[in-house]
Structures are given as structure tokens and as C-alpha cells.
Amino acid sequence: MTSTYGELHASAVRLKILQLLRKSGVSINHESLAVALASMGIRISQDQARGELAWLSDMRCVTTMQVGHLLVGEITDKGNDVAKGLSHVPGIDLHVPGAGL
């Protein structure tokens, strides 16, 4: 099965989101998430950041909470395992030890 560029990009972004949440140890809102990813050279819109947090929530890798207009995500135990490469969820890149976060 061939993946589209969009699917490959989303898969890589999802892993980076989990790794950011794992490394920071705190929750992050969709606006700050877009800024943090941009600082790493990964440009996504705030709407895309919101969508990825919602997708990761559906996969039980993060929990989300609406705070005013912000969607706030916090990593779960499952998300931590995926971020560390101990577990795999289709649609999220596999963690490569020694490769970044």
C-alpha cells in the first residue's frame, strides 16, 4: 500500500507531538504546539495542530481538554510508550533511537 505525502507528513508530525509532550512533561495547547513545531522546522497551521491533537486523543495517546478557544493536550501512558518506541500505533511514525527528541 502506498502512502500519500500528506499521510507520511501527518505520521511524522504525530510522533514529534508525542515526543514534545513527553520531553516537556507538561500539557500544551494547539497554538503553542504549532509554534514549537515551527521552531523545529515543521510548519503546520493552528487548525492542523488542533486536528492532530484530536486524532491522537482518538488513539488514546493524549487526553484533550477545551480551555476557552484552546485545545490542550496531555500525553498518556500509551503516548509515552509510542514516543519512546515501545509501542506502535498505525498512523504514527516509529521512533528511531538516537533520532532527535
C-alpha positions as CSV (number, residue, x, y, z in Angstrom):
1,M,0.0,0.0,0.0
2,T,1.3,3.4,-1.0
3,S,1.0,6.3,1.4
4,T,0.5,9.8,0.2
5,Y,2.8,12.7,1.1
6,G,0.1,14.1,3.4
7,E,-0.2,10.8,5.3
8,L,3.6,10.5,5.7
9,H,3.8,14.1,6.9
10,A,1.0,13.6,9.4
11,S,2.6,10.4,10.7
12,A,5.9,12.2,11.3
13,V,4.1,15.2,12.9
14,R,2.2,13.0,15.3
15,L,5.4,11.4,16.5
16,K,7.0,14.8,17.1
17,I,4.0,16.0,19.0
18,L,4.2,13.0,21.3
19,Q,8.0,13.5,21.7
20,L,7.5,17.2,22.6
21,L,4.8,16.3,25.1
22,R,7.0,13.6,26.6
23,K,10.1,15.8,26.8
24,S,8.3,18.8,28.3
25,G,6.3,16.8,30.8
26,V,3.5,19.3,30.7
27,S,0.4,19.8,28.6
28,I,0.5,22.1,25.6
29,N,-2.3,23.9,23.7
30,H,-2.7,23.8,19.9
31,E,-1.4,27.3,19.4
32,S,1.8,26.7,21.4
33,L,2.2,23.3,19.7
34,A,2.2,24.9,16.2
35,V,4.9,27.4,17.4
36,A,7.0,24.7,19.0
37,L,6.9,22.5,15.8
38,A,7.7,25.6,13.6
39,S,10.9,26.1,15.7
40,M,11.8,22.6,14.7
41,G,11.2,23.3,11.0
42,I,7.8,21.6,10.9
43,R,5.2,24.2,9.8
44,I,1.6,23.4,10.4
45,S,-1.4,25.6,10.9
46,Q,-3.1,26.0,14.3
47,D,-6.1,24.2,12.8
48,Q,-3.8,21.3,11.8
49,A,-2.3,21.2,15.3
50,R,-5.9,21.1,16.7
51,G,-6.7,18.2,14.4
52,E,-3.6,16.2,15.2
53,L,-4.3,16.6,19.0
54,A,-7.8,15.4,18.4
55,W,-6.5,12.4,16.3
56,L,-4.0,11.5,19.0
57,S,-6.8,11.7,21.5
58,D,-8.9,9.3,19.4
59,M,-5.9,6.9,19.5
60,R,-5.7,7.3,23.3
61,C,-2.2,8.7,23.0
62,V,-3.2,12.1,24.5
63,T,-6.1,13.4,26.5
64,T,-7.5,16.7,25.5
65,M,-9.4,19.5,27.2
66,Q,-11.0,22.6,25.8
67,V,-9.9,25.7,27.7
68,G,-11.6,28.7,26.2
69,H,-10.7,28.7,22.5
70,L,-7.6,26.5,23.2
71,L,-7.4,22.7,22.8
72,V,-4.9,21.5,25.4
73,G,-3.3,18.1,25.0
74,E,-1.5,16.0,27.7
75,I,0.3,12.7,26.9
76,T,-1.0,9.4,28.2
77,D,1.0,6.3,29.2
78,K,0.2,4.9,25.8
79,G,1.5,8.0,24.1
80,N,4.7,7.9,26.2
81,D,5.3,4.3,25.1
82,V,4.8,5.3,21.4
83,A,7.1,8.3,21.8
84,K,9.8,6.0,23.3
85,G,9.4,3.4,20.6
86,L,8.0,0.8,23.0
87,S,4.6,0.6,21.2
88,H,3.3,1.4,17.8
89,V,0.1,2.9,16.6
90,P,-0.6,2.9,12.8
91,G,-0.6,6.5,11.5
92,I,2.3,7.5,13.8
93,D,5.9,7.1,12.7
94,L,8.1,4.6,14.5
95,H,10.5,6.1,17.0
96,V,14.2,5.7,15.9
97,P,16.5,5.6,18.9
98,G,19.0,8.5,18.8
99,A,17.0,10.4,16.2
100,G,16.1,13.7,17.9
101,L,13.6,14.0,20.8
